[in-house]
Amino acid sequence: MAKKFPANPKNPERICWGCDLYCPADSMSCGNGADRTPHPAELFGEDWDQWQPVVITKMPVVTEAPVKDHPFPPPK
């Protein structure tokens, strides 16, 4: 069973968050690269778990005409 992932740990820079082992940053045992994996709070801020994707409900319509004087001729 996987460990519960903490939302905002006290010192996230001391731990590698790349797998369920949560190794100290100076002695990673999983071999997940040379650098530790940062916690999402370090990358996206303390409200990282509240983020929601932007939903686009309608695509914009392009009304511009195509460019006629292209600097390169079309391929033959």
Wavefront OBJ file of the C-alpha trace (Angstrom):
o trace
v 0.000 0.000 0.000
v 1.324 3.435 -0.909
v 2.062 5.992 1.763
v -0.253 8.987 2.094
v 1.213 11.916 0.154
v 1.531 15.052 2.344
v -0.016 18.212 0.896
v 2.369 20.746 2.483
v 5.287 19.148 4.356
v 7.371 21.258 6.719
v 10.768 20.884 4.932
v 10.126 19.404 1.467
v 13.679 20.149 0.308
v 15.063 17.449 2.641
v 13.233 14.559 0.920
v 13.073 13.056 -2.572
v 9.414 12.734 -3.600
v 10.015 10.544 -6.679
v 8.547 7.297 -5.293
v 6.922 5.851 -2.182
v 10.247 5.496 -0.333
v 10.566 9.251 0.487
v 14.336 8.964 0.929
v 16.485 11.715 2.431
v 17.840 13.995 -0.289
v 21.434 12.947 0.395
v 20.864 9.145 0.333
v 18.334 8.139 -2.321
v 17.963 4.375 -2.614
v 15.568 4.037 -5.560
v 18.054 5.133 -8.228
v 15.586 7.652 -9.633
v 18.265 9.803 -11.261
v 21.035 11.864 -9.710
v 18.783 14.655 -8.428
v 15.927 14.452 -5.998
v 12.368 14.889 -7.243
v 10.899 18.103 -5.773
v 7.562 18.208 -4.000
v 4.753 19.862 -6.056
v 4.496 22.607 -3.403
v 8.084 23.610 -4.253
v 7.226 23.914 -7.938
v 3.673 25.281 -7.933
v 3.190 26.877 -4.506
v 1.295 25.857 -1.396
v -2.054 25.692 -3.217
v -0.805 23.158 -5.785
v -3.542 20.659 -4.918
v -6.313 23.228 -5.506
v -5.376 23.844 -9.148
v -7.995 23.116 -11.818
v -7.428 23.178 -15.597
v -8.986 25.984 -17.604
v -11.968 24.770 -19.603
v -12.459 26.309 -23.046
v -16.086 26.052 -24.039
v -15.914 27.557 -27.525
v -13.048 27.656 -29.999
v -12.287 31.057 -31.566
v -13.026 31.465 -35.288
v -10.148 32.678 -37.469
v -11.378 35.231 -39.988
v -8.062 36.300 -41.527
v -7.395 35.480 -45.171
v -4.365 33.302 -46.010
v -1.149 35.058 -47.005
v -0.795 35.127 -50.811
v 2.751 36.468 -51.174
v 4.679 33.752 -49.406
v 8.499 34.204 -49.507
v 9.042 30.557 -50.526
v 7.480 28.882 -53.559
v 5.302 25.813 -52.942
v 7.049 22.429 -53.268
v 6.752 20.617 -56.610
l 1 2 3 4 5 6 7 8 9 10 11 12 13 14 15 16 17 18 19 20 21 22 23 24 25 26 27 28 29 30 31 32 33 34 35 36 37 38 39 40 41 42 43 44 45 46 47 48 49 50 51 52 53 54 55 56 57 58 59 60 61 62 63 64 65 66 67 68 69 70 71 72 73 74 75 76
